[in-house]
Amino acid sequence: MLIVGYGPIGQVLSILLATRGWRVLVVERWEKPYTLPRATSFDGETARTLASLGVADAFTEIGLPADAYDWRNAEGSSLLRVELAERGAHGWPETTTMHQPALEAVLCARAERLPQLRVLRGYGATDLVDNGTGVELTATDTAGERLRCTASWVIGCDGANSFVRDHIGVRGTDLGFSFDWLLCDVVLYEPRVFSPLNVQHCDPARPTTAVGSGPGRRRWEFMRLPGESVAELNRAETAWRLLERFDVTPENATLQRHTVYSFQAAWADEWRRGRVLLAGDAAHLMPPFTGQGMCAGIRDALNLSWKLDLVLRGAAGEGLLDSYPRERVDHVREAIDTAVRLGRVLCVTDAATAASRDASLLAGMDTGRGRQHGMGAPLRTGLLYTGIGTSPVPPAGEVMPQGRVRHEGVTGLFDEAVGTGPVLLGSADPTAALEESQLTFLTGLGTRLVHMVALGDEETPGAVVDVDEVYLPLLKAARARFLLVRPDHHIYGAARTSRELTALVGQFRSGLLD
């Protein structure tokens, strides 16, 4: 496997593939890791993926859970507010603000412990040839030395200015929603409590973002006003003048950097062409107002990694990879649309328009949970159980939550106590309900076969105890005895009886091989 780009998406994808036993080569054009933050947060679903890589112990060092996300008008009244749980549906904080270079350093350290994974820094991709059975990539270092690498598949994780995407001629869709913002990363000399941690100041005099960026760090962003030049805005003096409103001065903080950037709302029209695939910013770009840019890329990596694994093992046909763009583009477009809608709330500089906006939002204002980014959005197409029809049968496509369980004397989150990968979970023993050939098929995929029982039934041999009462109520709500869950935590389908389970597993097998 060959991955181009070693930012967070390339890191996560390479680790996911290497931990499945595959030899992975990564080429990265920069000789050293980027030392300044870009993304500032990840959600609970992303935390779950990162935890599966074995880096959860570092979360408290690199991040800080957010308590709420507040959208305020010029007078300080809340227009929108989202309360964020410290332990959400995935078993992790709904939002963790973080210092991206620290996260990347943790992922680099994890990758270095994997002998199957090799990273070549200082080599930029300069040519790419897909011959139908493999891909040859040419990478060149700063001295002009060329390196030719061959792989069965190449994944472009090389960012917004992706060489891979542009070289294979993939076009994109751009919604044309873009504004210039002055980004200011600040390190505070003394600890300070910000509550809520994340705030959007919807002030037409100067729309402003203030968010956590990991322990001891904070980011402010100030929108460029009509008639204001980029050069005028992008000055240290301007940054300090705007930060003074928040009691941030050269006497109590370091301005780590200031820069003007323009966000985009766009996605690639193709995410797979032959043996070349795209992920992360190479495939999509979104405004920052939902904090989903990096998270969406990590969802790409998780979705793609298990499918590539099955294809490489011969357990699935190459057609399975076509479900990757079908499934992910719907999520990405929804996330981008949400970010654009929220951006239109914030990026208002006309006082009369802002007053009308405020009145409308205040009239219907309430608090919500998770509304800001549609976390856990279900799949609506792709590799999902359809029964005898063509549309997914509920709860197919929904995201499986994670609670604490007890298994073989160990109590912890499901992924830690039971493991990750495909899961066949039931209120009855799935092993007893499966035909022998289907049992062989599922175990060959590494499927976890889980008999879930309630607290007090610990004496059931081999059972997993539903400590947080997450799984048995979910089965009951689905009116099902069994749920088959994909490695990316989306439910493939549900079955009420052994006969339905036979049909469910049969369709899953056919879907992999088609």
ZAMARGU-4260 file (C-alpha; in steps of 0.2 Angstrom, whole numbers, plus 5000, padded with zeros to 4 digits):
<rodrens>
0) 5000/5000/5000 | 5006/5017/4996 | 5000/5033/5004 | 5004/5051/4998 | 5004/5063/5013
5) 5007/5061/5031 | 4996/5073/5040 | 4983/5067/5052 | 4973/5058/5039 | 4988/5049/5031
10) 4994/5045/5048 | 4978/5037/5054 | 4975/5027/5037 | 4993/5021/5037 | 4992/5015/5055
15) 4975/5007/5052 | 4982/4997/5038 | 4998/4992/5046 | 4990/4986/5062 | 4980/4974/5050
20) 4997/4967/5044 | 4999/4976/5028 | 5016/4984/5022 | 5013/5002/5020 | 5024/5015/5012
25) 5020/5034/5015 | 5029/5048/5005 | 5028/5065/5012 | 5035/5080/5003 | 5040/5090/5019
30) 5055/5084/5028 | 5049/5089/5046 | 5031/5089/5053 | 5022/5105/5053 | 5024/5114/5070
35) 5009/5125/5069 | 4990/5120/5073 | 4977/5119/5059 | 4963/5109/5066 | 4958/5113/5084
40) 4946/5099/5089 | 4939/5082/5086 | 4923/5074/5090 | 4918/5058/5100 | 4917/5047/5084
45) 4935/5053/5079 | 4941/5050/5097 | 4934/5032/5096 | 4944/5029/5080 | 4960/5037/5088
50) 4958/5027/5104 | 4957/5011/5093 | 4975/5015/5087 | 4981/5014/5105 | 4984/5033/5108
55) 4969/5037/5120 | 4981/5039/5135 | 4988/5055/5127 | 4971/5063/5125 | 4972/5073/5142
60) 4990/5079/5137 | 4985/5085/5120 | 4967/5090/5122 | 4953/5097/5133 | 4935/5092/5133
65) 4923/5107/5127 | 4908/5111/5138 | 4897/5120/5125 | 4897/5129/5108 | 4889/5146/5109
70) 4884/5158/5095 | 4881/5175/5102 | 4875/5192/5095 | 4884/5208/5097 | 4875/5211/5114
75) 4881/5194/5120 | 4864/5185/5120 | 4865/5167/5114 | 4857/5164/5097 | 4862/5146/5096
80) 4869/5135/5110 | 4875/5117/5110 | 4879/5108/5126 | 4892/5095/5124 | 4893/5080/5135
85) 4910/5074/5143 | 4905/5057/5139 | 4894/5056/5123 | 4887/5042/5112 | 4904/5035/5107
90) 4910/5034/5125 | 4921/5049/5123 | 4919/5068/5125 | 4907/5075/5111 | 4921/5088/5107
95) 4939/5088/5112 | 4949/5104/5108 | 4967/5099/5104 | 4984/5105/5099 | 4986/5097/5082
100) 5005/5096/5082 | 5004/5086/5098 | 4992/5074/5091 | 5003/5072/5076 | 5018/5068/5087
105) 5008/5055/5096 | 5002/5047/5080 | 5020/5047/5073 | 5027/5039/5089 | 5013/5025/5087
110) 5018/5023/5069 | 5036/5021/5073 | 5032/5005/5083 | 5025/4997/5068 | 5038/4988/5057
115) 5026/4986/5042 | 5025/5005/5041 | 5038/5015/5033 | 5038/5034/5031 | 5049/5044/5018
120) 5050/5062/5022 | 5056/5075/5010 | 5049/5066/4994 | 5036/5075/4984 | 5025/5065/4972
125) 5029/5070/4954 | 5022/5056/4943 | 5009/5042/4945 | 5005/5028/4933 | 4990/5016/4936
130) 4993/5001/4925 | 4977/4992/4930 | 4986/4979/4941 | 4996/4991/4951 | 5002/5009/4953
135) 5019/5016/4950 | 5023/5032/4959 | 5038/5043/4956 | 5044/5054/4971 | 5057/5067/4970
140) 5067/5075/4985 | 5074/5093/4985 | 5090/5088/4978 | 5081/5081/4963 | 5084/5062/4967
145) 5070/5052/4960 | 5062/5037/4969 | 5051/5025/4960 | 5038/5015/4971 | 5026/5002/4966
150) 5010/4997/4976 | 4994/4988/4973 | 4984/5004/4978 | 4988/5022/4981 | 4978/5034/4992
155) 4980/5053/4990 | 4980/5060/5008 | 4990/5075/5002 | 4978/5090/5006 | 4969/5103/4998
160) 4982/5106/4984 | 4983/5087/4981 | 4995/5081/4968 | 4986/5064/4967 | 4969/5072/4964
165) 4976/5084/4951 | 4987/5072/4942 | 4973/5060/4939 | 4962/5074/4932 | 4948/5073/4945
170) 4937/5089/4945 | 4927/5096/4960 | 4911/5105/4965 | 4914/5121/4974 | 4899/5130/4982
175) 4908/5147/4981 | 4906/5151/4999 | 4922/5159/5005 | 4928/5173/5016 | 4945/5179/5022
180) 4949/5177/5041 | 4964/5183/5052 | 4969/5167/5062 | 4978/5171/5078 | 4985/5156/5088
185) 4989/5162/5106 | 4998/5154/5121 | 4993/5161/5137 | 5005/5164/5151 | 4993/5160/5165
190) 4979/5147/5166 | 4962/5154/5162 | 4945/5147/5162 | 4934/5150/5146 | 4916/5144/5148
195) 4909/5140/5136 | 4925/5135/5128 | 4920/5138/5110 | 4911/5154/5105 | 4906/5162/5089
200) 4903/5181/5091 | 4890/5185/5078 | 4894/5204/5078 | 4892/5213/5062 | 4905/5225/5067
205) 4918/5211/5066 | 4912/5192/5066 | 4924/5183/5077 | 4928/5165/5082 | 4935/5160/5099
210) 4939/5142/5102 | 4950/5131/5113 | 4966/5124/5105 | 4972/5112/5118 | 4978/5115/5136
215) 4985/5132/5138 | 4981/5137/5120 | 4967/5147/5112 | 4963/5152/5094 | 4954/5168/5089
220) 4949/5172/5071 | 4943/5188/5065 | 4934/5190/5048 | 4940/5203/5035 | 4928/5217/5033
225) 4922/5224/5017 | 4934/5237/5011 | 4948/5230/5022 | 4964/5224/5013 | 4972/5207/5017
230) 4988/5216/5020 | 4980/5228/5032 | 4972/5214/5042 | 4987/5202/5042 | 4998/5213/5053
235) 5004/5209/5071 | 4998/5226/5077 | 4981/5222/5070 | 4980/5205/5078 | 4985/5213/5095
240) 4972/5227/5093 | 4958/5214/5090 | 4964/5202/5104 | 4964/5216/5117 | 4945/5215/5118
245) 4947/5198/5125 | 4961/5204/5138 | 4974/5196/5127 | 4990/5207/5126 | 5009/5205/5124
250) 5010/5206/5143 | 5000/5190/5146 | 5001/5180/5130 | 5012/5175/5116 | 5005/5177/5098
255) 5011/5161/5091 | 5006/5166/5074 | 4994/5176/5064 | 4989/5173/5046 | 4975/5176/5034
260) 4967/5161/5026 | 4951/5158/5015 | 4940/5143/5019 | 4931/5134/5005 | 4916/5123/5003
265) 4920/5110/4990 | 4922/5091/4986 | 4930/5080/4973 | 4918/5073/4960 | 4927/5057/4960
270) 4935/5048/4975 | 4941/5033/4966 | 4949/5031/4949 | 4955/5014/4945 | 4968/5009/4959
275) 4970/5027/4965 | 4959/5034/4979 | 4957/5051/4988 | 4954/5054/5007 | 4954/5070/5018
280) 4956/5087/5011 | 4961/5079/4994 | 4943/5074/4993 | 4934/5088/5002 | 4936/5105/5010
285) 4923/5113/5022 | 4921/5129/5032 | 4927/5128/5050 | 4911/5131/5059 | 4907/5113/5063
290) 4925/5108/5067 | 4923/5093/5055 | 4937/5095/5042 | 4949/5083/5050 | 4935/5072/5058
295) 4928/5069/5040 | 4945/5064/5034 | 4947/5052/5048 | 4930/5045/5044 | 4937/5043/5026
300) 4952/5033/5033 | 4941/5022/5044 | 4929/5018/5030 | 4942/5015/5017 | 4954/5005/5028
305) 4943/4990/5032 | 4937/4989/5014 | 4955/4989/5007 | 4959/4976/5020 | 4946/4964/5014
310) 4950/4967/4996 | 4969/4964/4999 | 4964/4948/5009 | 4954/4941/4994 | 4938/4941/5006
315) 4930/4955/4995 | 4930/4960/4977 | 4937/4976/4971 | 4919/4983/4968 | 4918/4985/4987
320) 4929/5000/4986 | 4915/5009/4975 | 4905/5009/4991 | 4918/5020/4999 | 4914/5036/4989
325) 4895/5032/4988 | 4895/5032/5007 | 4907/5046/5011 | 4901/5059/4999 | 4884/5060/5007
330) 4891/5063/5024 | 4903/5076/5018 | 4890/5085/5008 | 4879/5086/5023 | 4893/5092/5034
335) 4898/5105/5021 | 4880/5111/5019 | 4878/5112/5038 | 4894/5122/5039 | 4889/5134/5026
340) 4872/5137/5034 | 4881/5141/5051 | 4893/5152/5041 | 4879/5162/5034 | 4873/5165/5052
345) 4890/5171/5057 | 4897/5180/5042 | 4885/5195/5042 | 4893/5212/5042 | 4877/5222/5038
350) 4869/5229/5055 | 4851/5228/5048 | 4853/5210/5042 | 4861/5205/5058 | 4846/5212/5068
355) 4834/5203/5058 | 4844/5187/5060 | 4845/5189/5079 | 4826/5192/5080 | 4823/5176/5070
360) 4835/5165/5080 | 4831/5172/5097 | 4812/5169/5094 | 4816/5150/5092 | 4831/5149/5103
365) 4834/5133/5113 | 4848/5122/5117 | 4853/5106/5108 | 4865/5092/5109 | 4876/5088/5094
370) 4867/5099/5082 | 4883/5108/5076 | 4890/5095/5065 | 4877/5080/5063 | 4889/5068/5072
375) 4884/5050/5070 | 4874/5054/5054 | 4867/5037/5047 | 4872/5030/5030 | 4859/5030/5017
380) 4867/5020/5004 | 4881/5008/5001 | 4885/4991/5010 | 4869/4990/5020 | 4856/4977/5023
385) 4841/4979/5011 | 4831/4963/5015 | 4821/4959/4999 | 4820/4977/4993 | 4833/4990/4987
390) 4833/5002/5002 | 4841/5000/5018 | 4830/4992/5032 | 4831/5001/5048 | 4842/5002/5059
395) 4854/4998/5044 | 4866/5013/5042 | 4864/5020/5060 | 4879/5022/5070 | 4882/5010/5084
400) 4885/5019/5101 | 4898/5013/5113 | 4895/5010/5132 | 4905/5001/5145 | 4903/4982/5146
405) 4911/4968/5156 | 4919/4954/5147 | 4930/4940/5155 | 4932/4950/5171 | 4937/4966/5162
410) 4925/4982/5163 | 4928/4995/5150 | 4922/5003/5134 | 4916/4990/5122 | 4931/4992/5109
415) 4943/4990/5123 | 4935/4975/5132 | 4929/4966/5117 | 4938/4973/5103 | 4936/4981/5086
420) 4931/4975/5069 | 4915/4967/5063 | 4903/4963/5077 | 4888/4952/5077 | 4879/4956/5093
425) 4863/4948/5100 | 4852/4946/5115 | 4854/4927/5111 | 4870/4918/5107 | 4874/4922/5089
430) 4885/4906/5088 | 4871/4895/5091 | 4860/4904/5078 | 4872/4903/5064 | 4874/4890/5051
435) 4891/4882/5051 | 4896/4889/5034 | 4891/4907/5040 | 4900/4905/5056 | 4916/4900/5046
440) 4913/4915/5035 | 4911/4928/5049 | 4925/4921/5060 | 4936/4922/5044 | 4933/4940/5044
445) 4938/4942/5062 | 4920/4945/5068 | 4917/4947/5086 | 4902/4936/5091 | 4894/4944/5106
450) 4880/4937/5117 | 4875/4952/5127 | 4867/4950/5144 | 4860/4962/5157 | 4868/4966/5174
455) 4865/4952/5186 | 4867/4938/5172 | 4886/4937/5173 | 4885/4919/5176 | 4880/4916/5158
460) 4896/4907/5150 | 4905/4918/5138 | 4893/4932/5139 | 4896/4951/5138 | 4888/4961/5152
465) 4879/4977/5146 | 4885/4988/5161 | 4879/5005/5154 | 4863/4997/5147 | 4867/5003/5130
470) 4866/4988/5119 | 4850/4978/5125 | 4839/4993/5124 | 4845/4996/5107 | 4841/4979/5102
475) 4824/4981/5110 | 4821/4997/5101 | 4826/4989/5084 | 4814/4974/5088 | 4829/4963/5084
480) 4838/4949/5093 | 4854/4952/5082 | 4864/4967/5075 | 4878/4965/5063 | 4890/4980/5064
485) 4903/4985/5052 | 4921/4989/5057 | 4917/5008/5055 | 4903/5006/5068 | 4889/5008/5056
490) 4875/4994/5058 | 4874/4983/5043 | 4858/4976/5047 | 4846/4968/5061 | 4838/4951/5062
495) 4824/4945/5073 | 4825/4927/5071 | 4839/4914/5066 | 4831/4913/5049 | 4832/4932/5047
500) 4850/4931/5053 | 4854/4918/5039 | 4847/4930/5026 | 4856/4945/5034 | 4873/4936/5034
505) 4870/4929/5017 | 4867/4946/5009 | 4882/4953/5018 | 4893/4940/5011 | 4886/4943/4993
510) 4889/4962/4996 | 4907/4959/4999 | 4910/4948/4984 | 4899/4957/4971
</rodrens>
